[in-house]
C-alpha cells in the first residue's frame, strides 16, 4: 500500500488555478514497468486567460491515460 497526499495553498491571487493529482499505481504496476505512484503538478498560470482550464486539462489527461 502506498500513501499519497497533496496540498495546494493559494498565493496572492483570489483564485487558486493550480492542480494536482496523486494516483496509487499499484494495481497497474506490472503494465507500467513497476511504477508505484503518479504525482502530477499543474501550474494554473494565474493571471492568464484560462489558466484554471489549462491546469484541469493537464490533470484530467493524466488521469485518463492511467485509468482509461
Protein Blocks (a to p, Z undefined) as FASTA:
>chain_A
ZZddddddddfbfbdcbdcddddfklmmmmnoopabdcddddehgoiahklmmmmmmmmm
mmmmmnZZ
